[in-house]
Amino acid sequence: MKIYDCTTFYSEHMMMDVRFSILDKYVEKFIVTESIYSHSGKKKKLNFDIKNYPKYKNKIIYLVIDKEPNDLIETENDNISKRLNSIKRIELSYNYMKQAVKDVAEDDLIILSDNDEIPNLDSKSFLKSKKKVILFRQLFFYYKFNLFYDLLPWYGSKACKKKSLKSFSWLNNLKTKKYPFWRIDTYFSKNKMIDIEIIKDGGWHFTNLKSPKELLEKFENFGHHDEFKESKITIEKLKSYIDEGIVFYNHFADQKDLNKWNFNYKLKKINDDFLPEYLIRNKDKFKNWFR
């Protein structure tokens, strides 16, 4: 069985280098998509360059999305329309990967992640799994490689064999729950599964390892850009959150609650033993990204 690692790219150069380095020995091909449009619809330059990753260049399949989805809502007069259009752009970025895996073997494994979600492919549970779908429960880190957000397990990377892949957006949208065999509703649902394995030691999610300026750009262009603008958070405030190790977004709040941007939860500094070996061995290289 060969493994195909599929992800998207915006401008996360360091994170892609870390991803390639950790997963290289397991992966047959890295499939990377990048769009000339952000999730907010703003036109952008292409930032990914295979030349920046010479060690992995023969493994990388780079796909450029040079169009918008066909079914966008033309007039974005409200946040709901903006959000729906963001979702359509995200789904396009996933489903565009289909052309890169059309000729792979039916029993080969397809892994889908955001580029800051790195699956643990050394996990014994993963190596033994015979399930149709695999979900990786990942440790959640903010701002630095060793600042741990302990309130929320992150279900990031998802995988299935090519023969089970309905679409990449289907794989991305699968519910992060294992349902019992007697749940009849699963037989009629696209997003609920019985034949599923949740890998408890499933890897790492390293989010927002960026400068305040880069973080502001991300939030102004990501899927929830409409909500972020209402928060009125400035670049100065982002800098203070990073310096103090504070999570400012409440993942447990109702989406309509504007106060969700004022969570103020203190991150925990974690022992290096919980991190990938590659980061521990190269701590000097990434010293600015450790607290």
Secondary structure, 3 states (H helix, E strand, C coil): CCEEEEEECCCCHHHHHHHHHHHCCCCCEEEEEEECECCCCCECCCCCCHHHCHHHCCCEEEEEECCCCCCCCCCCCCHHHHHHHHHHHHHHHHHCCHHHHCCCCCCCEEEECCCCEEECCCCHHHHHCCCCEEEEEEEEEECCCCEECCCCCEEEEEEEEHHHCCCHHHHHHCCCCECCCCCHHHHHCCCCECCEEEECCCEEEEECCCCHHHHHHHHHHCCCHHHHHHHCCCHHHHHHHHHHCEECCCCCCCCCCHHHHCCCEECEECCHHHCCHHHHHCCCCCHHHCC
